[in-house]
Amino acid sequence: MLTMVRAIVRPEKIDDVLSALMDAGFPAVTKFNVAGRGKQRGIKIGEIHYDEIPKVMLICVVKDDDKDYVIKTIMESARTGKQGSFGDGKIFVSPVEEMYTISSGTKES
């Protein structure tokens, strides 16, 4: 079975996360820019309130056996400082029922 791991991380940590995944043997990643807010409901700097904060979302599909290692790799490389801080991001994990390669039309498992 396959698992989809979606990670939302700080833009300044994206190179660290991609490098860590590559070094760990997981080079296949889809990346795109997103914006949103977490529990803190945005951020206020001076008198200006930013409702949405820029982040980067990474998506990778891995074998179930590799899921925990990939999550650990992302967490360690995306965390700011030793303890981390608000806004470091989230990781979402979900099962992949089916996957197809468009060019060949083959179903992968």
N, C-alpha and C positions, 0 to 999 in steps of 0.2 A: 504494500500500500504506500501511497505517496502523501506527503504533507506539504501544504502551502504555508510559508512563513512570511508574514508581512510585518515589516518594521518601519516605524515612523521615528526618525532621528533628527537631531539638530544638523543644519546644513554644514556647520564647521566641523562636524565629526564624520561626514560622509566618506572622505578619502581614507580615514582610519578604518572604518567599517568595511569598505570595499577591499582594502588591502588585506585585512584580517581574514575575510572570507576567501579571497584568492589564495592566501598562504595556507588556509585550512583545507583547500581542495574543492572549493565551491565557487567557481568563477561565473556560473550562469545566474545573473541577477538582472531584474528589470528595475529601473530607477526613474522616478519622476518627482517633480516639485509639487508640493501640496501646501495648503495653509489651513490652519485651524486653531483650536484652543483646547486646553485641558481643564482640569479642576480650578486652576487659577483664573479662568475666564479672561484670558488675555493678559496684557501687561501695561502698566502705567509708567511712563517716563516723563517726569515733570508734570505738566498739565495735560499731556496728550495720552489718550488711552488707545492702545492697539488691540482691537478685538480679535484679530486673527494674526497668528505668528507663522512665519515661513518655516517649513520643515521639508524633509525629503522622505519619500516612501520607497522602500526596497521590497521587492517580491522575489522569493525564490521557492522553487519546488524541490524537495529533497525526499529521500527514502525515509521511512519512519525511523529506522535505526539511527539515522544521522540527525534527527530533529533536535534532540537535546544538545548535541555538540554545536550545531548551528546557532541555536538560541544563546548558548553560553558565549560563543564567539562574538555575536552581535552585542550582547550585554556588556561584555568586557571592553569592547572597542568603542561603544557609543557612550558609555558612562563618563560624565565629567568628574574628575577628581576621584578619590578613593571611595567616598560614600555616595557619589552622584548628587544630583539636585533636581528640583522641579523643572520640568521641560525637557528632560533628557530623552523622552519618547516613550513609545509603547511597542509591544510585540504581540501580534495576533496570530494564532495558529488554527488551521482548519484542515480537515481531510480533503484530499483530491480524489473524486470518484473516477474520473476519466481524464485522459490527456491524449491529444492528437498532434501529430506533426503535419502542418499544413502542406508543405512541399510534396511529401510522399503520400499523405492521406492515411498513414498508419497510426494505429492506436498503440500507445505506449503503456507500460505497466510499471 
